[in-house]
Protein backbone atom coordinates (compact mmCIF):
# COMPACT_ATOMS: atom_id res chain seq x y z
CA UNK A 1 0.00 0.00 0.00
CA UNK A 2 1.63 3.24 -1.10
CA UNK A 3 2.30 5.87 1.50
CA UNK A 4 0.79 9.28 0.94
CA UNK A 5 2.54 12.14 2.64
CA UNK A 6 0.39 14.97 3.88
CA UNK A 7 1.55 18.49 3.26
CA UNK A 8 3.35 20.01 6.22
CA UNK A 9 1.32 22.10 8.56
CA UNK A 10 1.97 25.81 8.28
CA UNK A 11 1.82 27.76 11.49
CA UNK A 12 -0.22 30.89 11.27
CA UNK A 13 1.64 33.73 12.95
CA UNK A 14 -0.54 36.35 14.48
CA UNK A 15 1.20 39.65 14.96
CA UNK A 16 1.32 40.95 18.47
CA UNK A 17 -1.05 43.63 19.55
CA UNK A 18 1.83 45.83 20.54
CA UNK A 19 3.47 45.54 17.08
CA UNK A 20 0.25 46.07 15.16
CA UNK A 21 -0.74 49.07 17.19
CA UNK A 22 -0.67 52.23 15.12
CA UNK A 23 0.81 55.36 16.59
CA UNK A 24 -1.72 58.01 17.56
CA UNK A 25 -2.39 60.67 15.00
CA UNK A 26 -2.21 64.31 15.89
CA UNK A 27 -5.14 66.50 14.88
CA UNK A 28 -4.90 68.43 11.64
CA UNK A 29 -4.93 71.81 13.38
CA UNK A 30 -1.88 70.83 15.42
CA UNK A 31 0.00 69.01 12.65
CA UNK A 32 -0.12 72.10 10.46
CA UNK A 33 1.67 74.14 13.12
CA UNK A 34 4.42 71.64 13.91
CA UNK A 35 7.81 72.01 12.17
CA UNK A 36 8.51 69.49 9.43
CA UNK A 37 11.92 68.72 10.86
CA UNK A 38 13.07 68.48 14.45
CA UNK A 39 16.21 70.26 15.64
CA UNK A 40 19.41 68.22 15.40
CA UNK A 41 20.11 68.45 19.13
CA UNK A 42 16.71 66.99 19.93
CA UNK A 43 16.80 64.39 17.15
CA UNK A 44 20.09 62.98 18.41
CA UNK A 45 18.56 62.36 21.83
CA UNK A 46 15.31 60.77 20.75
CA UNK A 47 14.99 56.98 21.26
CA UNK A 48 14.79 54.83 18.14
CA UNK A 49 16.90 57.19 16.03
CA UNK A 50 20.46 56.60 15.01
CA UNK A 51 22.43 53.34 14.65
CA UNK A 52 21.69 50.55 17.09
CA UNK A 53 18.60 52.15 18.59
CA UNK A 54 15.47 50.17 18.00
CA UNK A 55 11.98 51.08 19.12
CA UNK A 56 12.04 48.48 21.90
CA UNK A 57 15.33 49.54 23.42
CA UNK A 58 15.83 51.78 26.40
CA UNK A 59 16.35 55.47 25.69
CA UNK A 60 19.92 56.72 25.80
CA UNK A 61 21.29 58.17 28.99
CA UNK A 62 21.23 61.66 27.56
CA UNK A 63 17.47 61.53 27.16
CA UNK A 64 16.95 59.90 30.54
CA UNK A 65 19.00 62.67 32.12
CA UNK A 66 17.03 65.32 30.28
CA UNK A 67 13.59 63.83 30.91
CA UNK A 68 13.02 63.01 34.54
CA UNK A 69 9.94 61.35 36.02
CA UNK A 70 7.39 64.19 35.51
CA UNK A 71 8.48 64.77 31.90
CA UNK A 72 8.50 61.06 31.03
CA UNK A 73 5.05 60.45 32.47
CA UNK A 74 3.56 63.49 30.74
CA UNK A 75 5.16 62.58 27.41
CA UNK A 76 4.08 58.94 27.66
CA UNK A 77 0.53 59.95 28.53
CA UNK A 78 0.39 62.32 25.60
CA UNK A 79 1.76 59.83 23.06
CA UNK A 80 -0.24 56.77 24.16
CA UNK A 81 -3.61 58.47 24.50
CA UNK A 82 -5.95 57.81 21.58
CA UNK A 83 -7.15 59.97 20.04
CA UNK A 84 -4.90 62.95 20.78
CA UNK A 85 -6.89 66.18 20.71
CA UNK A 86 -5.86 69.80 20.62
CA UNK A 87 -7.18 70.15 24.17
CA UNK A 88 -4.77 67.47 25.44
CA UNK A 89 -1.74 69.14 23.88
CA UNK A 90 -2.82 72.61 24.97
CA UNK A 91 -3.32 71.43 28.54
CA UNK A 92 0.11 69.78 28.66
CA UNK A 93 1.96 72.71 27.13
CA UNK A 94 0.09 75.54 28.85
CA UNK A 95 0.69 74.59 32.49
CA UNK A 96 3.36 77.24 33.05
CA UNK A 97 1.29 80.03 31.51
CA UNK A 98 -1.79 79.05 33.51
CA UNK A 99 0.18 78.94 36.75
CA UNK A 100 1.69 82.38 36.15
CA UNK A 101 -1.78 83.78 35.46
CA UNK A 102 -3.04 82.25 38.70
CA UNK A 103 -0.15 83.80 40.62
CA UNK A 104 -0.98 87.22 39.15
CA UNK A 105 -4.78 87.08 39.19
CA UNK A 106 -5.32 84.76 42.18
CA UNK A 107 -2.52 84.53 44.73
CA UNK A 108 -1.46 88.19 44.62
CA UNK A 109 -5.01 89.64 45.05
CA UNK A 110 -5.66 87.10 47.80
CA UNK A 111 -2.53 88.20 49.67
CA UNK A 112 -3.33 91.92 49.27
CA UNK A 113 -6.99 91.44 50.25
CA UNK A 114 -6.08 89.47 53.37
CA UNK A 115 -3.52 92.11 54.35
CA UNK A 116 -6.14 94.85 53.93
CA UNK A 117 -8.63 92.90 56.05
CA UNK A 118 -5.97 92.45 58.74
CA UNK A 119 -5.26 96.20 58.74
CA UNK A 120 -8.98 96.88 59.23
CA UNK A 121 -9.11 94.45 62.16
CA UNK A 122 -6.20 96.29 63.80
CA UNK A 123 -8.00 99.59 63.33
CA UNK A 124 -11.21 98.26 64.92
CA UNK A 125 -9.37 97.08 68.02
CA UNK A 126 -7.52 100.46 68.40
CA UNK A 127 -4.00 99.18 67.97
CA UNK A 128 -2.58 102.66 68.62
CA UNK A 129 -3.93 102.63 72.20
CA UNK A 130 -3.20 98.97 73.03
CA UNK A 131 -0.24 97.25 71.35
CA UNK A 132 1.30 100.41 69.90
CA UNK A 133 3.86 100.90 67.14
CA UNK A 134 5.73 97.74 68.15
CA UNK A 135 3.06 95.49 66.67
CA UNK A 136 2.69 97.75 63.63
CA UNK A 137 6.41 97.30 62.98
CA UNK A 138 5.99 93.52 63.19
CA UNK A 139 3.17 93.74 60.62
CA UNK A 140 5.37 95.69 58.22
CA UNK A 141 8.10 93.06 58.55
CA UNK A 142 5.61 90.26 57.82
CA UNK A 143 4.25 92.01 54.74
CA UNK A 144 7.79 92.37 53.39
CA UNK A 145 8.56 88.70 54.10
CA UNK A 146 5.35 87.51 52.43
CA UNK A 147 6.01 89.69 49.40
CA UNK A 148 9.39 88.08 48.68
CA UNK A 149 8.04 84.84 47.05
CA UNK A 150 5.41 86.72 45.04
CA UNK A 151 7.85 89.37 43.80
CA UNK A 152 10.63 86.90 42.94
CA UNK A 153 8.22 84.61 41.11
CA UNK A 154 6.80 87.42 38.99
CA UNK A 155 9.89 89.45 38.12
CA UNK A 156 12.90 87.06 38.35
CA UNK A 157 14.07 83.91 36.60
CA UNK A 158 13.04 81.05 38.85
CA UNK A 159 16.03 78.89 39.75
CA UNK A 160 17.56 77.33 42.84
CA UNK A 161 18.58 80.73 44.22
CA UNK A 162 15.06 82.14 43.90
CA UNK A 163 13.51 79.02 45.43
CA UNK A 164 15.96 79.15 48.34
CA UNK A 165 15.08 82.81 48.91
CA UNK A 166 11.35 81.99 48.84
CA UNK A 167 11.79 79.14 51.33
CA UNK A 168 13.87 81.33 53.66
CA UNK A 169 11.31 84.13 53.48
CA UNK A 170 8.49 81.70 54.27
CA UNK A 171 10.33 80.35 57.32
CA UNK A 172 11.04 83.87 58.56
CA UNK A 173 7.40 84.85 57.98
CA UNK A 174 6.16 81.89 60.03
CA UNK A 175 8.43 82.77 62.95
CA UNK A 176 7.43 86.45 62.78
CA UNK A 177 3.74 85.54 62.69
CA UNK A 178 4.15 83.51 65.89
CA UNK A 179 5.90 86.48 67.52
CA UNK A 180 3.10 88.80 66.38
CA UNK A 181 0.28 86.73 67.86
CA UNK A 182 2.19 86.15 71.11
CA UNK A 183 2.69 89.90 71.51
CA UNK A 184 -0.74 91.09 70.34
CA UNK A 185 -3.13 88.81 72.21
CA UNK A 186 -1.73 89.96 75.57
CA UNK A 187 -2.53 93.61 74.79
CA UNK A 188 -5.61 93.75 72.55
CA UNK A 189 -8.42 91.43 71.54
CA UNK A 190 -7.68 89.17 68.58
CA UNK A 191 -11.11 88.22 67.23
CA UNK A 192 -11.84 84.88 65.52
CA UNK A 193 -12.23 86.68 62.19
CA UNK A 194 -8.77 88.18 62.53
CA UNK A 195 -7.34 84.77 63.43
CA UNK A 196 -8.75 83.33 60.18
CA UNK A 197 -7.22 86.25 58.26
CA UNK A 198 -3.89 85.39 59.89
CA UNK A 199 -4.24 81.80 58.67
CA UNK A 200 -4.76 83.06 55.13
CA UNK A 201 -1.75 85.37 55.36
CA UNK A 202 0.39 82.45 56.52
CA UNK A 203 -0.66 80.10 53.73
CA UNK A 204 -0.33 82.51 50.77
CA UNK A 205 3.52 82.57 50.80
CA UNK A 206 3.49 78.77 50.96
CA UNK A 207 1.15 78.65 47.95
CA UNK A 208 3.42 80.93 45.92
CA UNK A 209 6.55 78.95 46.85
CA UNK A 210 4.82 75.64 46.08
CA UNK A 211 3.65 76.79 42.64
CA UNK A 212 7.15 77.99 41.76
CA UNK A 213 8.70 74.71 42.93
CA UNK A 214 6.26 72.65 40.84
CA UNK A 215 6.83 74.77 37.74
CA UNK A 216 10.60 74.55 38.08
CA UNK A 217 10.91 71.15 39.76
CA UNK A 218 14.34 70.49 38.21
CA UNK A 219 15.81 73.45 40.11
CA UNK A 220 13.88 72.47 43.24
CA UNK A 221 15.34 68.98 43.01
CA UNK A 222 18.84 70.37 42.48
CA UNK A 223 18.31 72.63 45.52
CA UNK A 224 17.33 69.69 47.73
CA UNK A 225 19.90 67.20 46.45
CA UNK A 226 22.73 69.69 45.87
CA UNK A 227 23.09 68.84 42.18
CA UNK A 228 25.40 70.61 39.76
CA UNK A 229 22.49 71.92 37.69
CA UNK A 230 21.47 74.31 40.48
CA UNK A 231 21.53 77.94 39.33
CA UNK A 232 21.96 80.41 42.21
CA UNK A 233 22.05 83.69 40.26
CA UNK A 234 19.24 86.19 40.93
CA UNK A 235 18.40 87.98 37.67
CA UNK A 236 15.41 89.53 35.96
CA UNK A 237 13.17 87.46 33.71
CA UNK A 238 14.52 87.10 30.20
CA UNK A 239 12.14 84.45 28.85
CA UNK A 240 8.52 85.57 28.54
CA UNK A 241 8.75 88.59 30.86
CA UNK A 242 5.74 90.58 32.00
CA UNK A 243 4.61 93.51 29.93
CA UNK A 244 5.41 97.03 31.22
CA UNK A 245 1.70 97.69 31.80
CA UNK A 246 1.38 94.56 33.94
CA UNK A 247 4.47 95.47 35.95
CA UNK A 248 3.16 98.96 36.66
CA UNK A 249 -0.24 97.56 37.67
CA UNK A 250 1.27 94.97 40.03
CA UNK A 251 3.67 97.41 41.70
CA UNK A 252 0.90 99.99 42.04
CA UNK A 253 -1.45 97.45 43.62
CA UNK A 254 1.20 96.34 46.13
CA UNK A 255 1.95 99.96 47.08
CA UNK A 256 -1.69 101.03 47.28
CA UNK A 257 -3.17 97.99 49.04
CA UNK A 258 -0.10 96.74 50.91
CA UNK A 259 2.38 99.46 51.83
CA UNK A 260 0.04 102.46 52.18
CA UNK A 261 -2.40 101.02 54.78
CA UNK A 262 0.40 99.82 57.05
CA UNK A 263 2.25 103.12 56.68
CA UNK A 264 -0.93 104.83 57.86
CA UNK A 265 -1.14 102.40 60.79
CA UNK A 266 2.44 103.12 61.81
CA UNK A 267 1.83 106.86 61.61
CA UNK A 268 -1.29 106.57 63.75
CA UNK A 269 0.53 104.48 66.37
CA UNK A 270 3.50 106.86 66.55
CA UNK A 271 1.15 109.80 66.98
CA UNK A 272 -0.50 108.17 69.98
CA UNK A 273 2.75 106.81 71.52
CA UNK A 274 5.99 107.90 69.81
CA UNK A 275 8.01 104.81 70.72
CA UNK A 276 8.75 101.36 69.32
CA UNK A 277 9.12 99.75 72.72
CA UNK A 278 6.81 96.96 73.87
CA UNK A 279 3.69 98.22 75.61
CA UNK A 280 2.64 96.80 79.00
CA UNK A 281 0.25 93.86 79.03
CA UNK A 282 -3.40 94.40 79.91
CA UNK A 283 -4.47 93.56 83.51
CA UNK A 284 -7.08 91.10 82.18
CA UNK A 285 -6.40 89.18 78.95
CA UNK A 286 -8.35 90.91 76.12
CA UNK A 287 -8.55 87.69 74.09
CA UNK A 288 -11.07 85.22 75.53
CA UNK A 289 -8.98 82.13 74.85
CA UNK A 290 -6.39 83.44 77.33
CA UNK A 291 -9.04 83.73 80.06
CA UNK A 292 -9.55 79.94 80.24
CA UNK A 293 -8.11 78.78 83.57
CA UNK A 294 -5.50 76.05 83.43
CA UNK A 295 -6.53 72.68 84.89
CA UNK A 296 -4.84 71.98 88.22
CA UNK A 297 -2.18 69.29 88.17
CA UNK A 298 -3.49 65.79 88.85
CA UNK A 299 -7.18 66.73 88.51
CA UNK A 300 -9.44 63.81 87.51
CA UNK A 301 -13.09 62.87 87.58
CA UNK A 302 -15.41 65.65 88.68
CA UNK A 303 -12.61 68.17 88.72
CA UNK A 304 -11.96 67.56 85.01
CA UNK A 305 -15.65 67.90 84.16
CA UNK A 306 -15.83 71.14 86.14
CA UNK A 307 -12.80 72.45 84.27
CA UNK A 308 -14.38 71.62 80.90
CA UNK A 309 -17.63 73.36 81.89
CA UNK A 310 -15.60 76.39 82.94
CA UNK A 311 -13.88 76.38 79.56
CA UNK A 312 -17.23 76.26 77.77
CA UNK A 313 -18.43 79.18 79.84
CA UNK A 314 -15.32 81.16 78.97
CA UNK A 315 -16.09 80.80 75.25
HUKAPE-V438262 format. One record per residue. N is the residue number from 1. SS is DSSP state (A for helix, B for strand, O for the rest). OMEGA is omega in degrees with one decimal (* if undefined). BURIAL is 1 if it has 24 or more other C-alpha atoms within 12 Angstrom, else 0. Layout:
# HUKAPE-V438262
n: <N | N>
ss: <SS | SS>
omega: <OMEGA | OMEGA>
burial: <BURIAL | BURIAL>
This chain:
# HUKAPE-V438262
n: <1 | 2 | 3 | 4 | 5 | 6 | 7 | 8 | 9 | 10 | 11 | 12 | 13 | 14 | 15 | 16 | 17 | 18 | 19 | 20 | 21 | 22 | 23 | 24 | 25 | 26 | 27 | 28 | 29 | 30 | 31 | 32 | 33 | 34 | 35 | 36 | 37 | 38 | 39 | 40 | 41 | 42 | 43 | 44 | 45 | 46 | 47 | 48 | 49 | 50 | 51 | 52 | 53 | 54 | 55 | 56 | 57 | 58 | 59 | 60 | 61 | 62 | 63 | 64 | 65 | 66 | 67 | 68 | 69 | 70 | 71 | 72 | 73 | 74 | 75 | 76 | 77 | 78 | 79 | 80 | 81 | 82 | 83 | 84 | 85 | 86 | 87 | 88 | 89 | 90 | 91 | 92 | 93 | 94 | 95 | 96 | 97 | 98 | 99 | 100 | 101 | 102 | 103 | 104 | 105 | 106 | 107 | 108 | 109 | 110 | 111 | 112 | 113 | 114 | 115 | 116 | 117 | 118 | 119 | 120 | 121 | 122 | 123 | 124 | 125 | 126 | 127 | 128 | 129 | 130 | 131 | 132 | 133 | 134 | 135 | 136 | 137 | 138 | 139 | 140 | 141 | 142 | 143 | 144 | 145 | 146 | 147 | 148 | 149 | 150 | 151 | 152 | 153 | 154 | 155 | 156 | 157 | 158 | 159 | 160 | 161 | 162 | 163 | 164 | 165 | 166 | 167 | 168 | 169 | 170 | 171 | 172 | 173 | 174 | 175 | 176 | 177 | 178 | 179 | 180 | 181 | 182 | 183 | 184 | 185 | 186 | 187 | 188 | 189 | 190 | 191 | 192 | 193 | 194 | 195 | 196 | 197 | 198 | 199 | 200 | 201 | 202 | 203 | 204 | 205 | 206 | 207 | 208 | 209 | 210 | 211 | 212 | 213 | 214 | 215 | 216 | 217 | 218 | 219 | 220 | 221 | 222 | 223 | 224 | 225 | 226 | 227 | 228 | 229 | 230 | 231 | 232 | 233 | 234 | 235 | 236 | 237 | 238 | 239 | 240 | 241 | 242 | 243 | 244 | 245 | 246 | 247 | 248 | 249 | 250 | 251 | 252 | 253 | 254 | 255 | 256 | 257 | 258 | 259 | 260 | 261 | 262 | 263 | 264 | 265 | 266 | 267 | 268 | 269 | 270 | 271 | 272 | 273 | 274 | 275 | 276 | 277 | 278 | 279 | 280 | 281 | 282 | 283 | 284 | 285 | 286 | 287 | 288 | 289 | 290 | 291 | 292 | 293 | 294 | 295 | 296 | 297 | 298 | 299 | 300 | 301 | 302 | 303 | 304 | 305 | 306 | 307 | 308 | 309 | 310 | 311 | 312 | 313 | 314 | 315>
ss: <O | O | O | O | O | O | O | O | O | O | O | O | O | O | O | O | A | A | A | A | O | O | O | O | O | O | O | A | A | A | A | O | O | O | O | O | O | O | O | A | A | A | A | O | O | O | O | O | O | O | O | O | O | O | O | O | O | O | O | O | A | A | A | A | A | A | O | O | A | A | A | A | A | A | A | A | A | A | A | A | O | O | O | O | O | A | A | A | A | A | A | A | A | O | A | A | A | A | A | A | A | A | A | A | A | A | A | A | A | A | A | A | A | A | A | A | A | A | A | A | A | A | A | A | O | O | O | O | O | O | O | O | A | A | A | A | A | A | A | A | A | A | A | A | A | A | A | A | A | A | A | A | A | A | A | B | O | O | O | A | A | A | A | A | A | A | A | A | A | A | A | A | A | A | A | A | A | A | A | A | A | A | A | A | O | O | O | O | O | O | O | A | A | A | A | A | A | A | A | A | A | A | A | A | A | A | A | A | A | A | A | A | A | A | A | O | A | A | A | A | A | A | A | A | A | O | O | O | O | O | O | O | O | O | O | B | O | O | O | O | O | O | O | A | A | A | A | A | A | A | A | A | A | A | A | A | A | A | A | A | A | A | A | A | A | A | A | A | A | A | A | A | O | O | O | O | O | O | O | O | O | O | O | O | O | O | O | A | A | A | A | O | O | O | O | O | O | O | O | O | O | A | A | A | A | A | A | A | A | A | A | A | A | A | O>
omega: <-176.1 | 177.8 | 176.3 | 178.6 | 176.7 | 177.6 | -179.4 | 179.2 | 177.7 | 179.2 | 178.4 | -177.9 | 177.6 | -178.9 | -179.1 | 178.7 | -177.5 | -178.5 | -177.8 | -177.3 | -178.9 | 178.2 | -178.8 | 179.3 | 176.3 | 178.8 | -176.3 | -179.0 | -179.0 | -179.2 | -179.8 | -177.7 | -178.3 | 176.8 | -178.2 | -177.1 | 179.2 | 176.2 | -177.1 | -179.7 | 178.1 | -179.2 | -178.6 | -177.2 | -177.0 | 176.7 | 178.8 | 178.8 | 179.4 | -177.1 | 174.4 | -178.6 | 178.8 | -178.3 | -178.8 | -176.7 | 179.3 | 179.1 | 178.1 | -177.2 | 179.8 | 178.2 | 179.3 | 176.4 | -179.4 | -178.7 | 176.9 | -172.7 | -179.2 | 179.9 | -178.5 | -178.9 | 178.8 | 179.3 | 178.9 | 179.3 | -179.0 | -175.7 | -177.7 | 179.5 | 179.9 | -6.3 | 177.0 | -178.4 | 177.2 | 180.0 | 178.9 | -179.4 | -179.3 | 179.3 | -179.9 | -175.8 | -175.1 | -178.3 | -177.5 | 179.6 | 179.3 | 180.0 | 176.7 | 177.4 | 178.7 | 176.0 | -177.3 | -172.8 | -178.4 | -174.7 | -178.4 | 175.3 | 177.7 | 178.8 | -179.8 | 178.4 | 177.6 | 176.8 | 177.4 | 176.6 | 177.0 | 176.3 | 179.5 | 177.0 | 176.4 | -178.9 | -179.6 | -179.0 | 174.4 | -178.1 | -178.5 | -178.9 | -176.3 | -176.4 | 175.1 | -175.4 | 179.1 | 178.7 | 177.5 | 176.0 | 177.1 | 178.6 | 178.6 | 178.1 | -179.8 | 177.3 | 177.7 | 179.4 | 179.8 | 179.4 | -178.8 | -179.5 | -178.7 | -177.9 | 179.4 | -179.0 | -177.2 | -169.9 | -175.4 | 173.1 | -175.9 | 177.1 | -177.9 | 178.8 | 178.3 | 179.3 | 176.2 | 176.1 | 178.0 | 179.7 | 178.3 | 178.9 | 178.2 | 176.8 | 177.5 | 178.9 | 178.9 | 178.7 | 179.0 | 178.0 | 176.3 | 176.8 | -178.4 | -178.0 | 178.8 | -179.9 | -170.7 | -172.0 | 174.6 | -173.0 | 175.8 | -176.9 | 175.2 | -174.5 | 176.1 | 178.1 | 178.4 | 177.5 | 176.8 | 175.4 | 176.8 | 178.5 | 178.7 | 178.7 | 178.9 | -174.9 | -177.5 | 175.9 | 176.9 | 176.9 | -179.0 | 179.3 | 178.7 | 178.0 | 179.2 | 179.7 | 179.3 | 179.3 | -177.1 | -173.9 | 179.1 | 176.6 | 176.1 | 178.1 | 177.5 | 177.8 | -178.0 | -175.5 | -178.0 | -178.9 | -179.2 | -178.1 | -179.1 | 178.6 | -173.6 | -176.2 | 175.5 | -178.8 | -178.6 | -179.3 | 174.5 | 179.8 | 178.6 | 179.1 | 177.5 | 178.4 | 179.0 | 178.8 | 178.7 | 178.1 | 179.7 | -180.0 | -179.0 | 179.3 | 177.4 | 178.4 | 179.6 | 177.9 | -175.2 | -174.7 | -179.2 | -174.6 | -174.5 | 179.0 | -178.2 | 170.9 | 176.0 | 177.9 | 178.1 | 178.5 | 179.0 | 179.8 | -180.0 | 174.9 | -179.2 | -179.6 | -175.1 | 178.0 | 176.8 | -179.4 | 179.1 | 178.6 | -179.5 | 179.5 | 179.1 | 179.2 | 175.2 | -177.3 | 179.9 | 179.8 | -172.6 | -178.4 | 178.5 | -179.4 | 179.5 | -179.6 | 178.1 | 178.5 | 177.5 | -177.4 | 176.6 | -179.8 | 179.2 | 171.8 | -175.0 | -179.7 | 178.3 | 179.9 | 178.8 | 178.9 | 179.7 | 177.7 | 177.4 | 177.7 | 178.7 | 179.2 | -179.4 | 177.5 | *>
burial: <0 | 0 | 0 | 0 | 0 | 0 | 0 | 0 | 0 | 0 | 0 | 0 | 0 | 0 | 0 | 0 | 0 | 0 | 0 | 0 | 0 | 0 | 0 | 0 | 0 | 0 | 0 | 0 | 0 | 0 | 0 | 0 | 0 | 0 | 0 | 0 | 0 | 0 | 0 | 0 | 0 | 0 | 0 | 0 | 0 | 1 | 0 | 0 | 0 | 0 | 0 | 0 | 0 | 0 | 0 | 0 | 0 | 0 | 0 | 0 | 0 | 0 | 0 | 0 | 0 | 0 | 0 | 0 | 0 | 0 | 0 | 0 | 0 | 0 | 0 | 0 | 0 | 1 | 0 | 0 | 0 | 0 | 0 | 1 | 0 | 0 | 0 | 0 | 1 | 0 | 0 | 0 | 0 | 0 | 0 | 0 | 0 | 0 | 1 | 1 | 0 | 0 | 1 | 1 | 0 | 0 | 1 | 1 | 1 | 1 | 1 | 1 | 1 | 1 | 1 | 1 | 1 | 1 | 1 | 0 | 1 | 1 | 1 | 0 | 1 | 1 | 1 | 1 | 1 | 1 | 1 | 1 | 1 | 1 | 1 | 1 | 1 | 1 | 1 | 1 | 1 | 1 | 1 | 1 | 1 | 1 | 1 | 1 | 1 | 1 | 1 | 1 | 1 | 1 | 1 | 1 | 1 | 1 | 1 | 1 | 1 | 1 | 1 | 1 | 1 | 1 | 1 | 0 | 1 | 1 | 1 | 1 | 1 | 1 | 0 | 1 | 1 | 0 | 0 | 1 | 1 | 0 | 1 | 1 | 1 | 1 | 1 | 1 | 1 | 1 | 0 | 0 | 0 | 1 | 1 | 0 | 1 | 1 | 0 | 1 | 1 | 1 | 1 | 1 | 1 | 1 | 1 | 1 | 1 | 1 | 1 | 1 | 1 | 0 | 1 | 1 | 1 | 1 | 1 | 1 | 1 | 0 | 1 | 0 | 0 | 0 | 0 | 0 | 0 | 1 | 1 | 0 | 0 | 0 | 0 | 0 | 0 | 0 | 0 | 0 | 0 | 0 | 0 | 0 | 0 | 0 | 0 | 0 | 0 | 1 | 0 | 0 | 1 | 1 | 0 | 0 | 1 | 1 | 1 | 0 | 1 | 1 | 0 | 1 | 1 | 1 | 0 | 0 | 1 | 1 | 0 | 0 | 0 | 0 | 0 | 0 | 0 | 0 | 1 | 0 | 0 | 0 | 0 | 0 | 0 | 0 | 1 | 0 | 0 | 0 | 0 | 0 | 0 | 0 | 0 | 0 | 0 | 0 | 0 | 0 | 0 | 0 | 0 | 0 | 0 | 0 | 0 | 0 | 0 | 0 | 0 | 0 | 0 | 0 | 0>
